[in-house]
Amino acid sequence: MRFIFKTDYNQDIRLAKHPGYLFWYGLLGLALLFAPIGLDDYFLSQVTFMLIYVVVGVGLMLLAGFTGQISLGHAAFFAAGAYTEAVLLEQGWPFLLSFPAAGLLAGALGFLLGLPALRMTGIYLAIATLAFAFIVEEVLARWESVTNGNIGMLVGDIDLTGPHIDFLEVDWSVPAHFYYLCLVVAVMVILAARNLLRSPTGRAFVAIRDSEIAAQSMGVNLSIYKTMAFAISAGFTGLGGALYAHQLQFISPEAFTIIVSIEFLLMVVVGGLGSLHGAVFGAIFLIALPQLLVMVKEVLPTVVAEQTGLEAAFFGLIIVGFMLFEPLGIYGRWLKIKAYFNLFPLYKRGMFQRQKAYMKTEKLR
């Protein structure tokens, strides 16, 4: 069992709580650096998709996991980043300008959505963001002069066989090179989110999640921080969408449906709400989920396996199952396993049991 004896207030905000963090994360970093050597192109592409989903998951985790604002419209921000990247590349913008512009435009959309959503919470906010996703999907299909409608559009030059990126004089069409780019972006986004959560802004997000009334009584401006959470979350999602466009090489409105929003929500819920580790675990699960669906369909009757809504129903069942039996997600289960071995034989099953306690201020709502 490890005990951390704190002698300095700065220990509460350190990235590495103890040397063990440096060892294990360093080992993980080495494994990711040498991954292209031991993986073929297919598995490397799957890991690349996982890194892209990590970027999106961190953005949604800031909003849903740390601010407590449910969103079913993140596919719209994902699409905004992807289409912005594709359109700006078509206009001749270099990647170093088009990539941050994709994040900024998605962040601006998040800011605009956050303004009318200030007075909504829970299921009402989820319905509002869902409606926004439908609106964006319809705009992408109808605005043919920019997006080519349902025909879709290519990302970059048709002669290239990989991502159209032009900086550092590197051939980014090589899958391993683009993998390293996604790895760098994912690490930078995680570090940015980690530092944000250590700042007063991040603590205000958590305060809003725990109790809006208590946070407001402590001087937290709900309007500013809720809108800021939407903007930052959408910005990170837009960056993931830009990378996604490069990875696919071709985008269309069918790639950004409501199912994508449900997948993102599934990713953070299954991974573990309220933890950046949960965004990573959720991205890994989301990559493994299609293979799991194929295995499930093989054992189901043909009439059931060919139903069009089976995938969405399966996602819903997984979310409900985790909320009922493992609310802390995969990362929460890992914490329980680690606590079991650290405290054995003194571990108690009710140690992580969720208790609902209301303050007097909450009873007024």
N, C-alpha and C positions, 0 to 999 in steps of 0.2 A: 504494500500500500504506500502511495506517495503522498506526503504532506508538504504543502508549500507554506513556508513561514515568511510572511510579508513584513518587510521593514521599511518600505517606501511606498508612497501613494502612486508613484509612477508604475509600480508593478501591476496595478489594476488595468492599465491601458497598453501594456506591452503586447506585441504581436505574438511572441513566443513566451508562454507562461513558465516553461522550464526547459532545460536542455533536451529533454526527450522530444519536444516539438521539433527542434532543429534537426535531430537525427532522422525521425520518421518522414518529415516533409522533404528533407534533403534526399532521402532514399526514393521517395515518390518522384521528386524532380528528376533524378537520374533515370528512373524507369521511363518517364515520359520523353526524356531527351533521346534515349536509345530505342524508343518504340519503333520508329521506321525501319530499323535494321532487322528486327525480328518479325515484322508483320508484312503480309502481302498487301496489294493495293486495295482489296475489298475491306479487309479488317482495318486498314489504315484510314479508309474513308469513313468507316463507322466510328472510329475514335475521333476523327475530325468533326463529324456531326455531333458527337457527344460534347466536344469543346464548345461548339456553337450553341448547343442547348444549355450549357453551363452559363454562358453569357446571358442568355435569356432568363434562365432560372434565377440568377442573382438579381436581375432587375425585378422580376415578379416577387421574389422573396422580400425585397426591400418594401414593397407595397403591401403584400398580403401577410407575410410572416412577421414583419417588424412594425408596420403601421396599422395592421388590422383592417385594411381596405380590400374587399374581395373584388376581383376583376375577371370578367369573362370576355374581355375585349382585347387582350394582348396580341391576338393574331393581327389586329389592325395596325398596331405599332410595328409588328414584325414585317408586315407587308409594306408599310410606309418606308422603312429602312431599305428593304430589298428593291422597291421600285425607284426610290430616290437614287440609290447607287447605280441602277441600270440606266436611268435617264441621264444622269450626270456623266457617266462614262460615254454614253452615246453623243453627248455634247462636247466631248473632248476633255473633260476635267481629269486631272491626275488623281490617282488613288489617295494620295495624302490629303487631298482636299475633299474628294467625294465621300470618303469613308466617315470623317467627322461630321460632314454636312448631313449624311443620312441619320446619324444619331441626333443631331440638333433638330432636324425637322420632326423626327418621331417624338423628341422631347417637347417640342412646341405643341404637337397634337395632344400629348399627355397633359400639358398645362391647360389647354383649352377644354379638355374633357374634365379635368379636375375642378374647374370653376363651377359648373352646374351641379357637380356631384358632391359639393361640400355639405349639402343638407341631407344627403342620403347615406344610409348605412345598411349593412346586411344584404338581404335579398333584393332590396330596392336598388342598391348600388350595383349588384350583380346584373340585374335586368337592364339598367341604364348602359352599362359597359357592353352588354351583349347586343343591345340595339345599335350602339356605336360601331361594333364590329360588322354588323349586317350592312350598315350604311357605307362603310369604307369598302367592303367587298363589292357592293353595287356600284360605287363610284369607279372602282378599278375596272369593272366590266363595261361600264357605259362611256368612260372617258377615252374613247378609242384613239383620239389624236395624240395622246401622250402614252397611254399604256397598251395600245393595240387591242384593247378589249379582251374578249375570251380567246383570241388567237394567241395571245402571249407575246413576249419579247425576249430576244437574246440578250445576254449580259456580256458586253465586250464584242470582240471581233469574231465573225463566224469561222475564220481560218484557224483560230486557236483551239487547242484540245484541252485547255485547262483555264483556270482563273485569269482574267485580263487585269493584271496588276503591273504597274510600271514604276518601280522604284528600287533603289539599291542595286540595279543591274543584275537582278536575280531572276532566273527562269521560274516564275511562280506557277507555271503550268505543270511542273513536277509535283506529284501529290505530297511528297515528303516536305517540300518547301512550303506549300500552302498549309500543311499541318503545323509546321513551326510558327507560322504567322498566327493561326488560330490559337495556338498554345500561348503565345505572348499576349494576345488580346485577352484571353480568358484569365490569365494570371494578373494582368493589370486591372481588369474589372473587379476581380475578387479583392485585390489589395485596396482598390479605391473604395469598394463597399465596406471593407473592414475598417478602414480609417474613418469613413463617414460615420459608422456606427459608434466609434470611439469619441466622436466630436459631440458638442452640444446639440447639433441637428439630429444626429442619430439617437441620442438619448430622448429628445423630444418625440421622435417617431415612436419609440418604445412606450413612452408615457401615454401617447394617444391611443396606442393599441390596448394598454392595460386599463385605462379609464380616461375617457375624454373629459369628464367633469373634474376629476382630480388634476389632470394635466392643465386644464384651463385655469383652475384655481391657483396653480403654481406659476402662472404667467405665460404658458405656452399658447401662442396664437394658432388656433386650429386651422383657420383659413390658409394661412401662409404655409404651414408645414404639411398639410394634406395636399395642397396643390404642388408643393415642392416634391413630395413623395411620388405623385403621379408623373411629374415631369422627369425626374431622375430615372424612375422605373422604365418609362417609355423610351428614354434616351438609350439606356443599356440594351433594351429589346431591339431598338432600331439598329444598333451596331451588330447585334446578332443576325438581324435580317439582311444586312449588307453582306456579311460573310456567307450567309446561306445562299444568297443570289449568286455569288462567285462559285460556290461549291456546285450548285445545280446547273449553272450556265444558261438556264432557261426558266422563266417565271411566268405564271398566269394566275388569275384570280382563284382558280381551283386549288392552288397550293396554300391558300390562306383562309380557309373556311372556319366555321365555328368549331369543327373537330379539332383544329390546331389549338384554339383557345382552351378547349377542354384538356387537351394533352398537356399544355403548359400548367394548368391548374393541378392536374394529376401529378405532374412532375414535382411540384413544391409540396403537395400534401403527402405524397408517398415518401418523398425524400426526408421530410421533417420540417414542419413550419417553425419559423423563428430561429433558423440556423443556416449559415452559409454552407456548412457541410451538407445540409439537406438538399441544397440546390445541385451539388455535385452528385450525391447519391441518386437523386431524382433523375438527373440526366442519364446516368448509367442505366437506370431502370427503364427509362423511355426508349433507349436504344435496344435493350433486350426484349422489350414488350412485343414488337412485331413477330419475333421468332416464337414467343410464347403464344401469340394469337394463332399462328400457323399450327402449332402443336394442339391447341384446343380445338380448332376447326377440324382437324383430322379425326378426332374421336366423337365429334358431334354428328347427328344425322344430316344427310345432304340437304334436306329441306331447311333445316335451321342454319347450317353453315353458309348457305347462299343468301341469307337475308342481308339487306343493305345496311340496316341499323345495328348489326351485331357488334361492330367495333365500338360505337358510342355507348351501347348498353354495357359492354364489357368494361369500358373506362368508368362508367358510373358505378358499377358494382365494386370495382377496386377502390374507388374513393370512399364509398359507404363502408366497405369492409375495414379500411384503415381507420376511418373516423370512429368506428365502433370498437374495434379490437386493438388497434395500435395508433392512438391519436398523435403520438410523437413521431411516427413515421420510421423509416429505416434507421435514421441517425439516432432516434430515441431508443430503438431496440439495441443498437450498438452500445449506447450509454448504459443500458440495463445489463448487458452482458459483461461490459467492463467493470461495472460496479459489483456484479456478482462475484467475479474472481478477486476483486480487490478486497471485498468485505467478507468473503467466505471464511467461516460458516455463520457469520453474523448478518448476512443479507436477509432483508424482509421483503416479501412480495408487494406489500403496500407502500413501499418506499417512494415510488413514482406515481402513486395514485392521485388523480386530479380531484381537487376539492373545490366546490363552488362556494365562495364566500362573498357576501355583499356588504359593501360599506353603506352607511346611512345615506351618503350622497347618491349612491346608485339607486336606492329605493325611491328616490324622487323622480326618476325617469319614467 
